């Protein structure tokens, strides 16, 4: 997903993957349309974003456990 961040920035002002995580499903769908992504990307992207969110939560949990 990181390779597409420039497209999100240029077309929608999204500057980080964390900003993408804050979007709801409808906003993600609109973002994909605004950025001109095709059907294949539109179908795969929500899963990629969900996977990224899960990785981020897991990493934050791991860091909290290490700090404790």
C-alpha positions in Angstrom: 0.0 0.0 0.0 2.9 2.3 0.7 3.6 2.5 -3.1 0.2 4.1 -3.7 0.5 6.8 -1.0 1.8 9.4 -3.5 -1.4 8.8 -5.6 -3.5 9.3 -2.5 -1.6 12.5 -1.6 -1.8 13.9 -5.2 -5.5 13.2 -5.7 -6.9 13.4 -2.2 -4.4 15.0 0.2 -3.9 11.8 2.2 -0.3 12.0 3.6 0.0 8.7 5.5 -1.3 5.2 5.9 -2.6 6.2 9.3 -4.9 8.8 7.7 -6.3 6.0 5.5 -7.0 4.0 8.7 -9.2 6.8 10.0 -11.5 6.6 7.0 -14.7 4.7 7.1 -15.7 2.3 4.3 -17.7 4.8 2.4 -14.8 7.3 2.5 -12.4 4.6 1.3 -14.6 3.8 -1.6 -14.9 7.5 -2.5 -11.1 7.8 -2.2 -10.6 4.9 -4.6 -12.9 6.5 -7.1 -11.3 9.9 -6.8 -7.9 8.4 -7.4 -9.1 6.6 -10.4 -8.3 3.1 -9.2 -9.8 0.3 -11.3 -12.2 -2.4 -10.1 -9.5 -4.8 -9.1 -7.8 -2.3 -6.8 -11.2 -1.3 -5.4 -12.0 -4.9 -4.5 -8.5 -5.7 -3.0 -7.9 -2.4 -1.2 -10.3 -2.8 1.8 -8.7 -6.1 2.7 -5.2 -4.6 2.4 -6.3 -1.7 4.6 -7.8 -4.1 7.2 -4.6 -6.1 7.2 -2.6 -3.0 7.8 -4.8 -1.9 10.6 -4.5 -5.3 12.3 -0.7 -5.2 11.9 -0.7 -1.8 13.5 -2.8 -2.9 16.4 -0.6 -5.9 16.9 2.5 -3.8 16.9 1.1 -1.3 19.3 0.1 -4.1 21.7 3.5 -5.6 21.4 5.2 -2.3 22.2 2.9 -1.7 25.2 3.7 -5.2 26.5 7.4 -4.6 26.2 7.1 -1.3 28.0 5.3 -2.9 30.9 
